């Protein structure tokens, strides 16, 4: 469909010189719901879950992610439930570990500080 055909079809005035309207990316205000947010505006993904039927979900709310893991973990063998904790928040990471240990009737041996993200260890040389 040409610009002229589109305008006629939708009852819009046909521009005399289509060169006045070059194709350009839309601004956030013009784009509406189809505009991707900047990384600063995006919420961090806490975790991701998937099922054998191909369904996948990403969570930005820790409480919702933990609730889903708690509800679905016992049925993992029949539903194909898989989860991936992506946050570095030690409380969320420990809560997930607690649920896995509890599933097997074990006490989680890790302390909250064991779930702290460790700084990258650089290569160091020993002295002589």
Backbone as XML, in Angstrom:
<?xml version="1.0"?>
<chain id="A" units="angstrom">
  <residue number="1" name="UNK">
    <atom name="N" x="0.857" y="-1.173" z="0.000"/>
    <atom name="CA" x="0.000" y="0.000" z="0.000"/>
    <atom name="C" x="0.905" y="1.238" z="0.000"/>
  </residue>
  <residue number="2" name="UNK">
    <atom name="N" x="0.606" y="2.190" z="-0.852"/>
    <atom name="CA" x="1.380" y="3.427" z="-0.913"/>
    <atom name="C" x="0.865" y="4.401" z="0.141"/>
  </residue>
  <residue number="3" name="UNK">
    <atom name="N" x="1.604" y="5.495" z="0.346"/>
    <atom name="CA" x="1.165" y="6.523" z="1.299"/>
    <atom name="C" x="-0.163" y="7.115" z="0.846"/>
  </residue>
  <residue number="4" name="UNK">
    <atom name="N" x="-0.294" y="7.374" z="-0.444"/>
    <atom name="CA" x="-1.532" y="7.955" z="-0.968"/>
    <atom name="C" x="-2.709" y="7.005" z="-0.737"/>
  </residue>
  <residue number="5" name="UNK">
    <atom name="N" x="-2.531" y="5.711" z="-1.009"/>
    <atom name="CA" x="-3.605" y="4.735" z="-0.799"/>
    <atom name="C" x="-3.981" y="4.643" z="0.682"/>
  </residue>
  <residue number="6" name="UNK">
    <atom name="N" x="-3.001" y="4.672" z="1.545"/>
    <atom name="CA" x="-3.254" y="4.625" z="2.978"/>
    <atom name="C" x="-4.073" y="5.822" z="3.425"/>
  </residue>
  <residue number="7" name="UNK">
    <atom name="N" x="-3.675" y="7.012" z="2.957"/>
    <atom name="CA" x="-4.383" y="8.237" z="3.345"/>
    <atom name="C" x="-5.826" y="8.226" z="2.855"/>
  </residue>
  <residue number="8" name="UNK">
    <atom name="N" x="-6.039" y="7.799" z="1.617"/>
    <atom name="CA" x="-7.398" y="7.735" z="1.068"/>
    <atom name="C" x="-8.224" y="6.725" z="1.851"/>
  </residue>
  <residue number="9" name="UNK">
    <atom name="N" x="-7.632" y="5.575" z="2.155"/>
    <atom name="CA" x="-8.340" y="4.513" z="2.885"/>
    <atom name="C" x="-8.776" y="4.976" z="4.275"/>
  </residue>
  <residue number="10" name="UNK">
    <atom name="N" x="-7.976" y="5.815" z="4.922"/>
    <atom name="CA" x="-8.263" y="6.258" z="6.286"/>
    <atom name="C" x="-8.793" y="7.684" z="6.367"/>
  </residue>
  <residue number="11" name="UNK">
    <atom name="N" x="-9.145" y="8.244" z="5.220"/>
    <atom name="CA" x="-9.735" y="9.581" z="5.204"/>
    <atom name="C" x="-8.777" y="10.676" z="5.646"/>
  </residue>
  <residue number="12" name="UNK">
    <atom name="N" x="-7.507" y="10.521" z="5.353"/>
    <atom name="CA" x="-6.496" y="11.508" z="5.713"/>
    <atom name="C" x="-6.100" y="12.321" z="4.487"/>
  </residue>
  <residue number="13" name="UNK">
    <atom name="N" x="-5.640" y="13.549" z="4.675"/>
    <atom name="CA" x="-5.167" y="14.311" z="3.516"/>
    <atom name="C" x="-3.904" y="13.681" z="2.952"/>
  </residue>
  <residue number="14" name="UNK">
    <atom name="N" x="-3.836" y="13.620" z="1.643"/>
    <atom name="CA" x="-2.676" y="13.036" z="0.981"/>
    <atom name="C" x="-1.580" y="14.102" z="0.912"/>
  </residue>
  <residue number="15" name="UNK">
    <atom name="N" x="-0.392" y="13.807" z="1.445"/>
    <atom name="CA" x="0.689" y="14.800" z="1.378"/>
    <atom name="C" x="1.118" y="15.009" z="-0.075"/>
  </residue>
  <residue number="16" name="UNK">
    <atom name="N" x="1.403" y="16.254" z="-0.398"/>
    <atom name="CA" x="1.792" y="16.552" z="-1.774"/>
    <atom name="C" x="3.202" y="16.068" z="-2.066"/>
  </residue>
  <residue number="17" name="UNK">
    <atom name="N" x="4.095" y="16.176" z="-1.107"/>
    <atom name="CA" x="5.460" y="15.746" z="-1.305"/>
    <atom name="C" x="5.830" y="14.762" z="-0.193"/>
  </residue>
  <residue number="18" name="UNK">
    <atom name="N" x="5.767" y="13.449" z="-0.473"/>
    <atom name="CA" x="6.065" y="12.473" z="0.579"/>
    <atom name="C" x="7.505" y="12.570" z="1.088"/>
  </residue>
  <residue number="19" name="UNK">
    <atom name="N" x="8.382" y="13.250" z="0.362"/>
    <atom name="CA" x="9.765" y="13.401" z="0.809"/>
    <atom name="C" x="9.864" y="14.230" z="2.085"/>
  </residue>
  <residue number="20" name="UNK">
    <atom name="N" x="8.818" y="14.972" z="2.430"/>
    <atom name="CA" x="8.824" y="15.782" z="3.645"/>
    <atom name="C" x="8.730" y="14.902" z="4.892"/>
  </residue>
  <residue number="21" name="UNK">
    <atom name="N" x="8.376" y="13.649" z="4.711"/>
    <atom name="CA" x="8.125" y="12.763" z="5.835"/>
    <atom name="C" x="9.086" y="11.579" z="5.795"/>
  </residue>
  <residue number="22" name="UNK">
    <atom name="N" x="10.357" y="11.814" z="6.088"/>
    <atom name="CA" x="11.319" y="10.701" z="6.049"/>
    <atom name="C" x="11.046" y="9.710" z="7.186"/>
  </residue>
  <residue number="23" name="UNK">
    <atom name="N" x="11.384" y="8.476" z="6.939"/>
    <atom name="CA" x="11.228" y="7.445" z="7.962"/>
    <atom name="C" x="12.280" y="7.707" z="9.042"/>
  </residue>
  <residue number="24" name="UNK">
    <atom name="N" x="11.849" y="7.702" z="10.282"/>
    <atom name="CA" x="12.751" y="7.920" z="11.409"/>
    <atom name="C" x="12.213" y="7.159" z="12.606"/>
  </residue>
  <residue number="25" name="UNK">
    <atom name="N" x="13.067" y="6.870" z="13.558"/>
    <atom name="CA" x="12.568" y="6.201" z="14.763"/>
    <atom name="C" x="11.621" y="7.123" z="15.527"/>
  </residue>
  <residue number="26" name="UNK">
    <atom name="N" x="10.640" y="6.531" z="16.152"/>
    <atom name="CA" x="9.691" y="7.305" z="16.943"/>
    <atom name="C" x="10.317" y="7.692" z="18.275"/>
  </residue>
  <residue number="27" name="UNK">
    <atom name="N" x="9.909" y="8.825" z="18.791"/>
    <atom name="CA" x="10.349" y="9.219" z="20.128"/>
    <atom name="C" x="9.531" y="8.414" z="21.137"/>
  </residue>
  <residue number="28" name="UNK">
    <atom name="N" x="9.965" y="8.332" z="22.395"/>
    <atom name="CA" x="9.178" y="7.594" z="23.393"/>
    <atom name="C" x="7.743" y="8.098" z="23.490"/>
  </residue>
  <residue number="29" name="UNK">
    <atom name="N" x="7.540" y="9.414" z="23.337"/>
    <atom name="CA" x="6.194" y="9.979" z="23.438"/>
    <atom name="C" x="5.323" y="9.525" z="22.262"/>
  </residue>
  <residue number="30" name="UNK">
    <atom name="N" x="5.900" y="9.441" z="21.068"/>
    <atom name="CA" x="5.151" y="9.035" z="19.880"/>
    <atom name="C" x="4.915" y="7.536" z="19.809"/>
  </residue>
  <residue number="31" name="UNK">
    <atom name="N" x="5.819" y="6.762" z="20.344"/>
    <atom name="CA" x="5.772" y="5.317" z="20.157"/>
    <atom name="C" x="4.752" y="4.618" z="21.040"/>
  </residue>
  <residue number="32" name="UNK">
    <atom name="N" x="4.385" y="5.190" z="22.153"/>
    <atom name="CA" x="3.389" y="4.580" z="23.027"/>
    <atom name="C" x="3.855" y="3.261" z="23.602"/>
  </residue>
  <residue number="33" name="UNK">
    <atom name="N" x="2.984" y="2.251" z="23.646"/>
    <atom name="CA" x="3.307" y="1.004" z="24.331"/>
    <atom name="C" x="4.336" y="0.144" z="23.612"/>
  </residue>
  <residue number="34" name="UNK">
    <atom name="N" x="4.691" y="0.483" z="22.367"/>
    <atom name="CA" x="5.631" y="-0.342" z="21.631"/>
    <atom name="C" x="7.075" y="0.105" z="21.821"/>
  </residue>
  <residue number="35" name="UNK">
    <atom name="N" x="7.279" y="1.139" z="22.597"/>
    <atom name="CA" x="8.614" y="1.669" z="22.807"/>
    <atom name="C" x="9.301" y="0.914" z="23.938"/>
  </residue>
  <residue number="36" name="UNK">
    <atom name="N" x="10.514" y="0.482" z="23.700"/>
    <atom name="CA" x="11.271" y="-0.200" z="24.744"/>
    <atom name="C" x="11.838" y="0.830" z="25.711"/>
  </residue>
  <residue number="37" name="UNK">
    <atom name="N" x="11.778" y="0.503" z="26.973"/>
    <atom name="CA" x="12.308" y="1.416" z="27.981"/>
    <atom name="C" x="13.830" y="1.400" z="27.961"/>
  </residue>
  <residue number="38" name="UNK">
    <atom name="N" x="14.394" y="2.453" z="28.501"/>
    <atom name="CA" x="15.846" y="2.493" z="28.635"/>
    <atom name="C" x="16.246" y="1.499" z="29.713"/>
  </residue>
  <residue number="39" name="UNK">
    <atom name="N" x="17.487" y="1.030" z="29.709"/>
    <atom name="CA" x="17.917" y="0.075" z="30.741"/>
    <atom name="C" x="17.718" y="0.595" z="32.164"/>
  </residue>
  <residue number="40" name="UNK">
    <atom name="N" x="17.830" y="1.900" z="32.354"/>
    <atom name="CA" x="17.634" y="2.459" z="33.691"/>
    <atom name="C" x="16.186" y="2.319" z="34.145"/>
  </residue>
  <residue number="41" name="UNK">
    <atom name="N" x="15.250" y="2.309" z="33.173"/>
    <atom name="CA" x="13.835" y="2.216" z="33.513"/>
    <atom name="C" x="13.371" y="0.773" z="33.665"/>
  </residue>
  <residue number="42" name="UNK">
    <atom name="N" x="14.088" y="-0.155" z="33.059"/>
    <atom name="CA" x="13.711" y="-1.558" z="33.150"/>
    <atom name="C" x="13.901" y="-2.059" z="34.570"/>
  </residue>
  <residue number="43" name="UNK">
    <atom name="N" x="12.994" y="-2.918" z="34.993"/>
    <atom name="CA" x="13.145" y="-3.535" z="36.305"/>
    <atom name="C" x="14.071" y="-4.739" z="36.155"/>
  </residue>
  <residue number="44" name="UNK">
    <atom name="N" x="14.888" y="-4.960" z="37.137"/>
    <atom name="CA" x="15.815" y="-6.085" z="37.097"/>
    <atom name="C" x="15.033" y="-7.392" z="37.191"/>
  </residue>
  <residue number="45" name="UNK">
    <atom name="N" x="15.432" y="-8.359" z="36.408"/>
    <atom name="CA" x="14.798" y="-9.671" z="36.449"/>
    <atom name="C" x="15.396" y="-10.439" z="37.618"/>
  </residue>
  <residue number="46" name="UNK">
    <atom name="N" x="14.529" y="-10.871" z="38.523"/>
    <atom name="CA" x="14.936" y="-11.600" z="39.727"/>
    <atom name="C" x="15.190" y="-13.065" z="39.401"/>
  </residue>
  <residue number="47" name="UNK">
    <atom name="N" x="14.287" y="-13.643" z="38.614"/>
    <atom name="CA" x="14.412" y="-15.050" z="38.289"/>
    <atom name="C" x="13.585" y="-15.411" z="37.074"/>
  </residue>
  <residue number="48" name="UNK">
    <atom name="N" x="13.855" y="-16.603" z="36.570"/>
    <atom name="CA" x="13.183" y="-17.087" z="35.367"/>
    <atom name="C" x="12.745" y="-18.523" z="35.633"/>
  </residue>
  <residue number="49" name="UNK">
    <atom name="N" x="11.542" y="-18.874" z="35.201"/>
    <atom name="CA" x="11.071" y="-20.253" z="35.339"/>
    <atom name="C" x="10.589" y="-20.746" z="33.983"/>
  </residue>
  <residue number="50" name="UNK">
    <atom name="N" x="10.622" y="-22.071" z="33.813"/>
    <atom name="CA" x="10.121" y="-22.668" z="32.581"/>
    <atom name="C" x="9.492" y="-24.012" z="32.909"/>
  </residue>
  <residue number="51" name="UNK">
    <atom name="N" x="8.685" y="-24.488" z="31.960"/>
    <atom name="CA" x="7.985" y="-25.753" z="32.125"/>
    <atom name="C" x="8.211" y="-26.612" z="30.890"/>
  </residue>
  <residue number="52" name="UNK">
    <atom name="N" x="7.935" y="-27.903" z="31.013"/>
    <atom name="CA" x="8.152" y="-28.837" z="29.914"/>
    <atom name="C" x="7.317" y="-28.485" z="28.682"/>
  </residue>
  <residue number="53" name="UNK">
    <atom name="N" x="6.170" y="-27.828" z="28.873"/>
    <atom name="CA" x="5.318" y="-27.497" z="27.732"/>
    <atom name="C" x="5.810" y="-26.274" z="26.959"/>
  </residue>
  <residue number="54" name="UNK">
    <atom name="N" x="6.940" y="-25.699" z="27.389"/>
    <atom name="CA" x="7.524" y="-24.557" z="26.682"/>
    <atom name="C" x="7.210" y="-23.207" z="27.286"/>
  </residue>
  <residue number="55" name="UNK">
    <atom name="N" x="6.305" y="-23.155" z="28.256"/>
    <atom name="CA" x="6.000" y="-21.879" z="28.897"/>
    <atom name="C" x="7.219" y="-21.379" z="29.663"/>
  </residue>
  <residue number="56" name="UNK">
    <atom name="N" x="7.457" y="-20.064" z="29.560"/>
    <atom name="CA" x="8.556" y="-19.441" z="30.284"/>
    <atom name="C" x="8.071" y="-18.130" z="30.871"/>
  </residue>
  <residue number="57" name="UNK">
    <atom name="N" x="8.538" y="-17.819" z="32.071"/>
    <atom name="CA" x="8.151" y="-16.580" z="32.738"/>
    <atom name="C" x="9.373" y="-15.959" z="33.390"/>
  </residue>
  <residue number="58" name="UNK">
    <atom name="N" x="9.429" y="-14.628" z="33.368"/>
    <atom name="CA" x="10.477" y="-13.889" z="34.055"/>
    <atom name="C" x="9.821" y="-13.055" z="35.141"/>
  </residue>
  <residue number="59" name="UNK">
    <atom name="N" x="10.482" y="-12.954" z="36.278"/>
    <atom name="CA" x="9.924" y="-12.248" z="37.426"/>
    <atom name="C" x="10.811" y="-11.071" z="37.821"/>
  </residue>
  <residue number="60" name="UNK">
    <atom name="N" x="10.166" y="-9.959" z="38.114"/>
    <atom name="CA" x="10.873" y="-8.786" z="38.630"/>
    <atom name="C" x="10.532" y="-8.550" z="40.099"/>
  </residue>
  <residue number="61" name="UNK">
    <atom name="N" x="9.516" y="-9.238" z="40.590"/>
    <atom name="CA" x="9.101" y="-9.116" z="41.988"/>
    <atom name="C" x="9.600" y="-10.339" z="42.762"/>
  </residue>
  <residue number="62" name="UNK">
    <atom name="N" x="10.484" y="-10.147" z="43.744"/>
    <atom name="CA" x="11.022" y="-11.287" z="44.493"/>
    <atom name="C" x="9.945" y="-12.143" z="45.147"/>
  </residue>
  <residue number="63" name="UNK">
    <atom name="N" x="8.912" y="-11.519" z="45.704"/>
    <atom name="CA" x="7.858" y="-12.278" z="46.390"/>
    <atom name="C" x="7.123" y="-13.192" z="45.411"/>
  </residue>
  <residue number="64" name="UNK">
    <atom name="N" x="6.830" y="-12.705" z="44.220"/>
    <atom name="CA" x="6.127" y="-13.521" z="43.214"/>
    <atom name="C" x="7.013" y="-14.674" z="42.746"/>
  </residue>
  <residue number="65" name="UNK">
    <atom name="N" x="8.294" y="-14.387" z="42.542"/>
    <atom name="CA" x="9.230" y="-15.434" z="42.111"/>
    <atom name="C" x="9.324" y="-16.526" z="43.174"/>
  </residue>
  <residue number="66" name="UNK">
    <atom name="N" x="9.506" y="-16.137" z="44.435"/>
    <atom name="CA" x="9.615" y="-17.119" z="45.511"/>
    <atom name="C" x="8.327" y="-17.918" z="45.673"/>
  </residue>
  <residue number="67" name="UNK">
    <atom name="N" x="7.198" y="-17.252" z="45.512"/>
    <atom name="CA" x="5.902" y="-17.943" z="45.604"/>
    <atom name="C" x="5.788" y="-19.006" z="44.514"/>
  </residue>
  <residue number="68" name="UNK">
    <atom name="N" x="6.184" y="-18.658" z="43.290"/>
    <atom name="CA" x="6.107" y="-19.610" z="42.180"/>
    <atom name="C" x="7.024" y="-20.797" z="42.413"/>
  </residue>
  <residue number="69" name="UNK">
    <atom name="N" x="8.250" y="-20.534" z="42.847"/>
    <atom name="CA" x="9.185" y="-21.637" z="43.109"/>
    <atom name="C" x="8.627" y="-22.546" z="44.190"/>
  </residue>
  <residue number="70" name="UNK">
    <atom name="N" x="8.098" y="-21.976" z="45.257"/>
    <atom name="CA" x="7.555" y="-22.771" z="46.365"/>
    <atom name="C" x="6.382" y="-23.639" z="45.910"/>
  </residue>
  <residue number="71" name="UNK">
    <atom name="N" x="5.493" y="-23.067" z="45.082"/>
    <atom name="CA" x="4.313" y="-23.801" z="44.630"/>
    <atom name="C" x="4.650" y="-24.876" z="43.598"/>
  </residue>
  <residue number="72" name="UNK">
    <atom name="N" x="5.597" y="-24.601" z="42.720"/>
    <atom name="CA" x="5.859" y="-25.509" z="41.602"/>
    <atom name="C" x="6.950" y="-26.536" z="41.853"/>
  </residue>
  <residue number="73" name="UNK">
    <atom name="N" x="7.857" y="-26.266" z="42.769"/>
    <atom name="CA" x="8.991" y="-27.154" z="43.009"/>
    <atom name="C" x="8.586" y="-28.598" z="43.316"/>
  </residue>
  <residue number="74" name="UNK">
    <atom name="N" x="7.570" y="-28.831" z="44.139"/>
    <atom name="CA" x="7.196" y="-30.224" z="44.419"/>
    <atom name="C" x="6.699" y="-30.988" z="43.184"/>
  </residue>
  <residue number="75" name="UNK">
    <atom name="N" x="6.282" y="-30.294" z="42.147"/>
    <atom name="CA" x="5.720" y="-30.947" z="40.958"/>
    <atom name="C" x="6.696" y="-30.940" z="39.782"/>
  </residue>
  <residue number="76" name="UNK">
    <atom name="N" x="7.967" y="-30.678" z="40.047"/>
    <atom name="CA" x="8.948" y="-30.528" z="38.974"/>
    <atom name="C" x="9.085" y="-31.781" z="38.109"/>
  </residue>
  <residue number="77" name="UNK">
    <atom name="N" x="8.925" y="-32.964" z="38.713"/>
    <atom name="CA" x="9.077" y="-34.198" z="37.941"/>
    <atom name="C" x="7.965" y="-34.392" z="36.924"/>
  </residue>
  <residue number="78" name="UNK">
    <atom name="N" x="6.775" y="-33.911" z="37.218"/>
    <atom name="CA" x="5.656" y="-34.088" z="36.288"/>
    <atom name="C" x="5.433" y="-32.874" z="35.392"/>
  </residue>
  <residue number="79" name="UNK">
    <atom name="N" x="5.812" y="-31.695" z="35.854"/>
    <atom name="CA" x="5.573" y="-30.478" z="35.058"/>
    <atom name="C" x="6.801" y="-30.030" z="34.275"/>
  </residue>
  <residue number="80" name="UNK">
    <atom name="N" x="7.964" y="-30.598" z="34.596"/>
    <atom name="CA" x="9.193" y="-30.164" z="33.958"/>
    <atom name="C" x="9.628" y="-28.793" z="34.432"/>
  </residue>
  <residue number="81" name="UNK">
    <atom name="N" x="9.180" y="-28.414" z="35.619"/>
    <atom name="CA" x="9.498" y="-27.103" z="36.182"/>
    <atom name="C" x="10.997" y="-26.951" z="36.363"/>
  </residue>
  <residue number="82" name="UNK">
    <atom name="N" x="11.511" y="-25.830" z="35.863"/>
    <atom name="CA" x="12.907" y="-25.457" z="36.044"/>
    <atom name="C" x="12.952" y="-24.000" z="36.459"/>
  </residue>
  <residue number="83" name="UNK">
    <atom name="N" x="13.923" y="-23.634" z="37.277"/>
    <atom name="CA" x="14.034" y="-22.239" z="37.700"/>
    <atom name="C" x="15.486" y="-21.805" z="37.651"/>
  </residue>
  <residue number="84" name="UNK">
    <atom name="N" x="15.661" y="-20.504" z="37.494"/>
    <atom name="CA" x="16.991" y="-19.907" z="37.464"/>
    <atom name="C" x="16.911" y="-18.605" z="38.252"/>
  </residue>
  <residue number="85" name="UNK">
    <atom name="N" x="17.654" y="-18.534" z="39.338"/>
    <atom name="CA" x="17.681" y="-17.333" z="40.160"/>
    <atom name="C" x="18.768" y="-16.417" z="39.616"/>
  </residue>
  <residue number="86" name="UNK">
    <atom name="N" x="18.369" y="-15.216" z="39.184"/>
    <atom name="CA" x="19.296" y="-14.301" z="38.524"/>
    <atom name="C" x="19.752" y="-13.145" z="39.406"/>
  </residue>
  <residue number="87" name="UNK">
    <atom name="N" x="19.070" y="-12.923" z="40.492"/>
    <atom name="CA" x="19.409" y="-11.804" z="41.360"/>
    <atom name="C" x="20.646" y="-12.119" z="42.202"/>
  </residue>
  <residue number="88" name="UNK">
    <atom name="N" x="21.328" y="-11.069" z="42.620"/>
    <atom name="CA" x="22.453" y="-11.259" z="43.535"/>
    <atom name="C" x="22.027" y="-10.978" z="44.977"/>
  </residue>
  <residue number="89" name="UNK">
    <atom name="N" x="20.719" y="-10.734" z="45.187"/>
    <atom name="CA" x="20.199" y="-10.471" z="46.526"/>
    <atom name="C" x="20.351" y="-11.734" z="47.373"/>
  </residue>
  <residue number="90" name="UNK">
    <atom name="N" x="21.164" y="-11.686" z="48.436"/>
    <atom name="CA" x="21.414" y="-12.883" z="49.233"/>
    <atom name="C" x="20.164" y="-13.440" z="49.913"/>
  </residue>
  <residue number="91" name="UNK">
    <atom name="N" x="19.220" y="-12.593" z="50.263"/>
    <atom name="CA" x="18.000" y="-13.082" z="50.924"/>
    <atom name="C" x="17.167" y="-13.932" z="49.972"/>
  </residue>
  <residue number="92" name="UNK">
    <atom name="N" x="17.040" y="-13.503" z="48.733"/>
    <atom name="CA" x="16.274" y="-14.270" z="47.740"/>
    <atom name="C" x="17.003" y="-15.574" z="47.436"/>
  </residue>
  <residue number="93" name="UNK">
    <atom name="N" x="18.299" y="-15.505" z="47.236"/>
    <atom name="CA" x="19.084" y="-16.703" z="46.919"/>
    <atom name="C" x="18.996" y="-17.731" z="48.052"/>
  </residue>
  <residue number="94" name="UNK">
    <atom name="N" x="19.081" y="-17.265" z="49.296"/>
    <atom name="CA" x="18.984" y="-18.180" z="50.436"/>
    <atom name="C" x="17.586" y="-18.771" z="50.543"/>
  </residue>
  <residue number="95" name="UNK">
    <atom name="N" x="16.560" y="-17.966" z="50.294"/>
    <atom name="CA" x="15.190" y="-18.466" z="50.365"/>
    <atom name="C" x="14.965" y="-19.594" z="49.356"/>
  </residue>
  <residue number="96" name="UNK">
    <atom name="N" x="15.515" y="-19.448" z="48.158"/>
    <atom name="CA" x="15.382" y="-20.507" z="47.155"/>
    <atom name="C" x="16.139" y="-21.750" z="47.610"/>
  </residue>
  <residue number="97" name="UNK">
    <atom name="N" x="17.357" y="-21.577" z="48.113"/>
    <atom name="CA" x="18.119" y="-22.719" z="48.620"/>
    <atom name="C" x="17.385" y="-23.411" z="49.760"/>
  </residue>
  <residue number="98" name="UNK">
    <atom name="N" x="16.769" y="-22.640" z="50.643"/>
    <atom name="CA" x="15.997" y="-23.210" z="51.748"/>
    <atom name="C" x="14.867" y="-24.094" z="51.218"/>
  </residue>
  <residue number="99" name="UNK">
    <atom name="N" x="14.184" y="-23.630" z="50.173"/>
    <atom name="CA" x="13.077" y="-24.408" z="49.600"/>
    <atom name="C" x="13.567" y="-25.721" z="48.995"/>
  </residue>
  <residue number="100" name="UNK">
    <atom name="N" x="14.703" y="-25.681" z="48.314"/>
    <atom name="CA" x="15.251" y="-26.895" z="47.704"/>
    <atom name="C" x="15.678" y="-27.872" z="48.793"/>
  </residue>
  <residue number="101" name="UNK">
    <atom name="N" x="16.363" y="-27.376" z="49.804"/>
    <atom name="CA" x="16.778" y="-28.255" z="50.905"/>
    <atom name="C" x="15.564" y="-28.843" z="51.613"/>
  </residue>
  <residue number="102" name="UNK">
    <atom name="N" x="14.552" y="-28.021" z="51.857"/>
    <atom name="CA" x="13.338" y="-28.479" z="52.524"/>
    <atom name="C" x="12.632" y="-29.570" z="51.723"/>
  </residue>
  <residue number="103" name="UNK">
    <atom name="N" x="12.683" y="-29.460" z="50.405"/>
    <atom name="CA" x="12.060" y="-30.463" z="49.540"/>
    <atom name="C" x="12.648" y="-31.843" z="49.802"/>
  </residue>
  <residue number="104" name="UNK">
    <atom name="N" x="13.938" y="-31.881" z="50.104"/>
    <atom name="CA" x="14.615" y="-33.150" z="50.370"/>
    <atom name="C" x="14.707" y="-33.461" z="51.857"/>
  </residue>
  <residue number="105" name="UNK">
    <atom name="N" x="13.989" y="-32.688" z="52.687"/>
    <atom name="CA" x="13.972" y="-32.949" z="54.118"/>
    <atom name="C" x="15.266" y="-32.603" z="54.811"/>
  </residue>
  <residue number="106" name="UNK">
    <atom name="N" x="16.009" y="-31.697" z="54.244"/>
    <atom name="CA" x="17.301" y="-31.304" z="54.805"/>
    <atom name="C" x="17.236" y="-29.880" z="55.341"/>
  </residue>
  <residue number="107" name="UNK">
    <atom name="N" x="18.131" y="-29.569" z="56.235"/>
    <atom name="CA" x="18.302" y="-28.205" z="56.735"/>
    <atom name="C" x="19.359" y="-27.543" z="55.847"/>
  </residue>
  <residue number="108" name="UNK">
    <atom name="N" x="19.124" y="-26.318" z="55.437"/>
    <atom name="CA" x="20.094" y="-25.617" z="54.601"/>
    <atom name="C" x="21.335" y="-25.299" z="55.434"/>
  </residue>
  <residue number="109" name="UNK">
    <atom name="N" x="22.503" y="-25.846" z="55.065"/>
    <atom name="CA" x="23.710" y="-25.600" z="55.846"/>
    <atom name="C" x="24.326" y="-24.215" z="55.604"/>
  </residue>
  <residue number="110" name="UNK">
    <atom name="N" x="23.857" y="-23.518" z="54.583"/>
    <atom name="CA" x="24.437" y="-22.213" z="54.237"/>
    <atom name="C" x="23.849" y="-21.109" z="55.104"/>
  </residue>
  <residue number="111" name="UNK">
    <atom name="N" x="24.698" y="-20.162" z="55.446"/>
    <atom name="CA" x="24.271" y="-18.974" z="56.183"/>
    <atom name="C" x="23.984" y="-17.863" z="55.177"/>
  </residue>
  <residue number="112" name="UNK">
    <atom name="N" x="23.240" y="-16.829" z="55.560"/>
    <atom name="CA" x="22.951" y="-15.737" z="54.621"/>
    <atom name="C" x="24.206" y="-15.140" z="53.990"/>
  </residue>
  <residue number="113" name="UNK">
    <atom name="N" x="25.281" y="-15.039" z="54.752"/>
    <atom name="CA" x="26.502" y="-14.442" z="54.196"/>
    <atom name="C" x="27.156" y="-15.334" z="53.133"/>
  </residue>
  <residue number="114" name="UNK">
    <atom name="N" x="26.806" y="-16.625" z="53.130"/>
    <atom name="CA" x="27.337" y="-17.513" z="52.092"/>
    <atom name="C" x="26.761" y="-17.174" z="50.722"/>
  </residue>
  <residue number="115" name="UNK">
    <atom name="N" x="25.661" y="-16.449" z="50.711"/>
    <atom name="CA" x="24.995" y="-16.103" z="49.456"/>
    <atom name="C" x="25.372" y="-14.715" z="48.953"/>
  </residue>
  <residue number="116" name="UNK">
    <atom name="N" x="26.290" y="-14.053" z="49.644"/>
    <atom name="CA" x="26.762" y="-12.745" z="49.189"/>
    <atom name="C" x="27.550" y="-12.939" z="47.907"/>
  </residue>
  <residue number="117" name="UNK">
    <atom name="N" x="27.384" y="-11.999" z="46.988"/>
    <atom name="CA" x="28.146" y="-12.064" z="45.742"/>
    <atom name="C" x="29.600" y="-11.736" z="46.057"/>
  </residue>
  <residue number="118" name="UNK">
    <atom name="N" x="30.487" y="-12.617" z="45.636"/>
    <atom name="CA" x="31.908" y="-12.447" z="45.918"/>
    <atom name="C" x="32.547" y="-11.593" z="44.822"/>
  </residue>
  <residue number="119" name="UNK">
    <atom name="N" x="33.436" y="-10.680" z="45.199"/>
    <atom name="CA" x="34.134" y="-9.910" z="44.171"/>
    <atom name="C" x="35.011" y="-10.831" z="43.340"/>
  </residue>
  <residue number="120" name="UNK">
    <atom name="N" x="35.220" y="-10.447" z="42.096"/>
    <atom name="CA" x="36.075" y="-11.240" z="41.219"/>
    <atom name="C" x="37.464" y="-11.345" z="41.830"/>
  </residue>
  <residue number="121" name="UNK">
    <atom name="N" x="37.956" y="-12.541" z="41.889"/>
    <atom name="CA" x="39.290" y="-12.748" z="42.425"/>
    <atom name="C" x="40.284" y="-12.613" z="41.273"/>
  </residue>
  <residue number="122" name="UNK">
    <atom name="N" x="41.169" y="-11.632" z="41.382"/>
    <atom name="CA" x="42.188" y="-11.466" z="40.355"/>
    <atom name="C" x="43.349" y="-12.406" z="40.605"/>
  </residue>
  <residue number="123" name="UNK">
    <atom name="N" x="44.141" y="-12.613" z="39.591"/>
    <atom name="CA" x="45.306" y="-13.491" z="39.733"/>
    <atom name="C" x="46.365" y="-12.740" z="40.540"/>
  </residue>
  <residue number="124" name="UNK">
    <atom name="N" x="46.870" y="-13.370" z="41.566"/>
    <atom name="CA" x="47.921" y="-12.752" z="42.366"/>
    <atom name="C" x="49.101" y="-13.694" z="42.410"/>
  </residue>
  <residue number="125" name="UNK">
    <atom name="N" x="50.247" y="-13.110" z="42.532"/>
    <atom name="CA" x="51.477" y="-13.911" z="42.572"/>
    <atom name="C" x="52.008" y="-13.898" z="44.002"/>
  </residue>
  <residue number="126" name="UNK">
    <atom name="N" x="52.455" y="-15.026" z="44.457"/>
    <atom name="CA" x="53.013" y="-15.121" z="45.802"/>
    <atom name="C" x="54.421" y="-14.536" z="45.861"/>
  </residue>
  <residue number="127" name="UNK">
    <atom name="N" x="54.850" y="-14.200" z="47.049"/>
    <atom name="CA" x="56.195" y="-13.658" z="47.228"/>
    <atom name="C" x="57.232" y="-14.761" z="47.294"/>
  </residue>
  <residue number="128" name="UNK">
    <atom name="N" x="58.477" y="-14.366" z="47.248"/>
    <atom name="CA" x="59.562" y="-15.364" z="47.325"/>
    <atom name="C" x="60.232" y="-15.298" z="48.654"/>
  </residue>
</chain>
